[in-house]
Amino acid sequence: MPEFVVVPARARRCPFLDGSCPSWVASQTTMTKQVLIASDSKSVRDEVKAVLSSREFTVREVSSGEAVLPAVAAEHPDLVICDFQVGNRGGMAITLDLRLEEGADRIEPTAILLLLDRRADVFLARRSDADGFLVKPLDPMRLRRAITALLAGEGFEDESYKPAASAAAPAVASS
């Protein structure tokens, strides 16, 4: 009598001999990415969740800075999207804390996207060793590009923080 083995959906291969795979089968066999959103603002969490509202993402939320490290240790997310201020703890401190824990091999390396409040915070985001940053207000296209880049192992720096290039001032003729 043959034994039956239950194979998780993530491990299934497409059964077609020619290697083709209809989209309805492919969507069931692809791995979902784990994303942790850390923000004390419900509107920010909802805005990010709206961008991540497809089957390819499993989203978990925390609303305090102290809850980020235990959530990362327990869930091993592929990406942490962290507001620059989460309750009484800053996003820079959270990022540095996660990087220190990674360096001590207490947690798995995780990509971190910081959501900055203003252009002046770019310096701090770079110093914190975050993999990427976005300056608020958020828009779905920039957020999706950042998420895609970080999950692909690339960095992402939001170009919207840079001042717009102005036309060169006309030269003044000397008399």
The 8 nearest C-alpha neighbors of each residue, nearest first, counted from 0:
[[1, 2, 3, 4, 5, 6, 7, 11],
 [2, 0, 3, 4, 5, 6, 7, 11],
 [1, 3, 4, 0, 5, 6, 7, 11],
 [4, 2, 1, 5, 6, 0, 7, 11],
 [3, 5, 6, 2, 7, 1, 11, 10],
 [4, 6, 7, 3, 8, 2, 11, 10],
 [7, 5, 4, 10, 8, 11, 9, 3],
 [6, 8, 9, 10, 5, 11, 28, 4],
 [7, 9, 11, 10, 28, 27, 6, 29],
 [10, 8, 28, 30, 7, 11, 29, 27],
 [9, 11, 8, 7, 6, 12, 28, 30],
 [12, 10, 8, 28, 9, 6, 7, 13],
 [11, 13, 14, 10, 28, 9, 25, 8],
 [12, 14, 15, 20, 11, 24, 18, 25],
 [15, 13, 12, 16, 20, 18, 11, 19],
 [14, 16, 18, 17, 13, 19, 20, 12],
 [17, 15, 18, 14, 19, 13, 20, 12],
 [16, 18, 19, 15, 20, 14, 13, 21],
 [19, 17, 16, 15, 20, 13, 14, 12],
 [20, 18, 17, 15, 21, 16, 13, 14],
 [19, 21, 13, 25, 24, 22, 18, 15],
 [22, 20, 24, 23, 25, 19, 26, 13],
 [21, 23, 25, 24, 26, 20, 27, 19],
 [22, 24, 26, 21, 25, 27, 20, 28],
 [25, 23, 27, 22, 21, 26, 20, 28],
 [26, 24, 22, 28, 27, 23, 20, 29],
 [25, 27, 23, 24, 28, 29, 22, 54],
 [26, 28, 24, 25, 29, 8, 23, 9],
 [29, 27, 9, 25, 8, 26, 11, 24],
 [30, 28, 26, 27, 9, 25, 31, 55],
 [31, 29, 9, 32, 28, 55, 27, 10],
 [30, 32, 55, 56, 57, 29, 33, 54],
 [31, 33, 56, 57, 55, 77, 34, 30],
 [32, 34, 76, 57, 77, 56, 58, 31],
 [35, 33, 78, 58, 76, 79, 77, 57],
 [34, 36, 79, 59, 60, 58, 80, 76],
 [37, 35, 60, 80, 79, 81, 59, 61],
 [38, 36, 81, 61, 62, 60, 82, 80],
 [39, 37, 62, 85, 82, 40, 44, 81],
 [38, 40, 62, 85, 86, 63, 41, 37],
 [41, 39, 38, 43, 42, 44, 62, 85],
 [40, 42, 44, 43, 45, 39, 38, 62],
 [41, 43, 45, 40, 44, 46, 47, 39],
 [44, 42, 46, 40, 45, 41, 47, 38],
 [43, 45, 41, 47, 42, 46, 48, 38],
 [46, 44, 48, 42, 43, 47, 41, 49],
 [47, 45, 43, 49, 44, 48, 42, 50],
 [46, 48, 44, 50, 49, 45, 43, 51],
 [49, 47, 51, 45, 50, 46, 52, 44],
 [48, 50, 52, 46, 47, 51, 45, 139],
 [49, 51, 47, 48, 52, 139, 143, 46],
 [52, 50, 48, 49, 53, 56, 47, 58],
 [53, 51, 49, 50, 48, 54, 56, 55],
 [54, 52, 55, 51, 56, 50, 57, 49],
 [53, 55, 56, 52, 31, 57, 26, 51],
 [54, 56, 31, 53, 32, 30, 57, 29],
 [57, 55, 32, 31, 54, 33, 58, 53],
 [56, 58, 33, 32, 34, 31, 59, 55],
 [59, 57, 34, 35, 56, 33, 60, 36],
 [58, 60, 35, 36, 34, 57, 61, 33],
 [61, 59, 36, 35, 37, 62, 58, 44],
 [60, 62, 37, 63, 66, 36, 38, 67],
 [61, 63, 39, 38, 37, 60, 85, 64],
 [64, 62, 65, 66, 86, 85, 61, 39],
 [63, 65, 85, 88, 66, 67, 86, 93],
 [64, 66, 63, 67, 68, 88, 69, 93],
 [65, 67, 64, 63, 69, 68, 70, 61],
 [68, 66, 70, 64, 65, 69, 71, 61],
 [67, 69, 71, 70, 66, 72, 97, 65],
 [70, 68, 72, 71, 67, 66, 73, 65],
 [71, 69, 73, 67, 68, 72, 74, 66],
 [72, 70, 68, 75, 74, 73, 69, 67],
 [73, 71, 69, 70, 106, 75, 74, 68],
 [72, 74, 70, 71, 75, 69, 68, 76],
 [73, 75, 71, 76, 70, 72, 33, 69],
 [76, 74, 71, 72, 73, 77, 107, 109],
 [77, 75, 33, 78, 34, 74, 71, 35],
 [76, 78, 33, 109, 34, 32, 110, 75],
 [77, 79, 110, 34, 76, 111, 109, 35],
 [80, 78, 35, 111, 34, 36, 81, 112],
 [81, 79, 112, 36, 111, 113, 35, 37],
 [82, 80, 37, 113, 36, 79, 114, 112],
 [81, 83, 114, 38, 84, 113, 90, 85],
 [84, 82, 90, 115, 114, 89, 113, 81],
 [85, 83, 89, 82, 90, 88, 86, 87],
 [86, 84, 38, 39, 64, 88, 63, 89],
 [85, 87, 63, 88, 39, 84, 64, 62],
 [86, 88, 85, 89, 64, 84, 63, 65],
 [89, 87, 64, 85, 86, 84, 90, 92],
 [88, 90, 84, 92, 91, 83, 85, 93],
 [89, 91, 83, 93, 92, 84, 82, 94],
 [90, 92, 94, 89, 93, 127, 95, 124],
 [93, 91, 95, 89, 94, 90, 96, 88],
 [92, 94, 90, 96, 91, 95, 97, 89],
 [95, 93, 91, 97, 96, 92, 90, 127],
 [94, 96, 98, 92, 97, 93, 127, 99],
 [95, 97, 93, 99, 94, 98, 92, 100],
 [98, 96, 100, 94, 99, 95, 101, 93],
 [99, 97, 101, 95, 100, 96, 102, 94],
 [100, 98, 102, 96, 101, 97, 95, 103],
 [99, 101, 103, 97, 105, 102, 98, 106],
 [102, 100, 104, 98, 106, 103, 99, 108],
 [103, 101, 99, 100, 104, 98, 105, 106],
 [102, 104, 100, 101, 105, 99, 106, 98],
 [105, 103, 101, 102, 106, 100, 107, 108],
 [104, 106, 100, 103, 101, 107, 102, 72],
 [107, 105, 101, 104, 72, 100, 108, 71],
 [106, 108, 101, 109, 75, 104, 105, 72],
 [109, 107, 101, 106, 110, 98, 97, 77],
 [108, 110, 77, 78, 107, 111, 76, 79],
 [109, 111, 78, 130, 79, 149, 77, 112],
 [112, 110, 79, 130, 129, 78, 80, 109],
 [113, 111, 131, 80, 132, 130, 81, 79],
 [114, 112, 132, 81, 82, 80, 115, 83],
 [115, 113, 82, 133, 83, 132, 134, 81],
 [116, 114, 134, 83, 117, 133, 135, 113],
 [115, 117, 135, 134, 83, 114, 120, 118],
 [118, 116, 119, 120, 115, 134, 135, 121],
 [117, 119, 160, 120, 121, 134, 116, 115],
 [118, 120, 117, 121, 122, 123, 116, 160],
 [119, 121, 123, 118, 122, 117, 115, 124],
 [122, 120, 124, 123, 119, 118, 125, 115],
 [121, 123, 125, 120, 124, 126, 119, 118],
 [124, 122, 126, 120, 125, 121, 127, 91],
 [125, 123, 121, 127, 126, 122, 129, 120],
 [124, 126, 122, 123, 127, 128, 121, 129],
 [127, 125, 123, 124, 128, 122, 129, 91],
 [126, 128, 124, 91, 125, 129, 95, 123],
 [129, 127, 126, 125, 130, 124, 94, 95],
 [130, 128, 111, 131, 127, 124, 112, 94],
 [131, 129, 154, 111, 110, 112, 128, 155],
 [132, 130, 155, 112, 156, 154, 129, 113],
 [131, 133, 113, 112, 156, 114, 157, 155],
 [134, 132, 114, 157, 115, 113, 135, 156],
 [133, 135, 115, 114, 116, 117, 136, 160],
 [136, 134, 137, 116, 115, 133, 114, 117],
 [135, 137, 134, 138, 116, 133, 115, 117],
 [138, 136, 135, 139, 142, 134, 141, 133],
 [137, 139, 140, 141, 142, 136, 135, 143],
 [138, 140, 142, 141, 143, 50, 137, 47],
 [139, 141, 143, 142, 138, 144, 50, 145],
 [142, 140, 144, 143, 139, 138, 145, 137],
 [141, 143, 139, 145, 140, 144, 146, 138],
 [142, 144, 146, 140, 145, 141, 139, 147],
 [145, 143, 141, 147, 142, 146, 148, 140],
 [144, 146, 142, 148, 143, 147, 155, 141],
 [147, 145, 143, 149, 148, 144, 150, 142],
 [146, 148, 144, 150, 145, 149, 143, 151],
 [149, 147, 151, 153, 145, 146, 150, 144],
 [150, 148, 153, 152, 146, 151, 147, 154],
 [149, 151, 147, 152, 148, 146, 78, 77],
 [152, 150, 148, 149, 153, 147, 146, 154],
 [153, 151, 149, 150, 148, 154, 110, 147],
 [154, 152, 149, 148, 151, 155, 150, 130],
 [153, 155, 130, 131, 149, 148, 156, 152],
 [156, 154, 131, 145, 148, 132, 157, 130],
 [157, 155, 131, 132, 158, 154, 133, 145],
 [156, 158, 133, 159, 132, 155, 160, 134],
 [157, 159, 160, 161, 156, 133, 134, 162],
 [160, 158, 161, 157, 134, 162, 133, 163],
 [161, 159, 118, 158, 134, 162, 157, 121],
 [160, 162, 159, 158, 163, 118, 157, 164],
 [163, 161, 164, 160, 159, 165, 158, 118],
 [164, 162, 165, 161, 159, 160, 166, 158],
 [163, 165, 162, 166, 161, 167, 159, 168],
 [166, 164, 163, 167, 168, 162, 169, 161],
 [165, 167, 168, 164, 169, 163, 170, 162],
 [168, 166, 165, 169, 170, 164, 171, 163],
 [167, 169, 166, 170, 165, 171, 164, 172],
 [170, 168, 167, 171, 166, 172, 165, 173],
 [169, 171, 172, 168, 167, 173, 166, 174],
 [172, 170, 173, 169, 168, 174, 167, 166],
 [173, 171, 170, 174, 169, 168, 167, 166],
 [172, 174, 171, 170, 169, 168, 167, 166],
 [173, 172, 171, 170, 169, 168, 167, 166]]
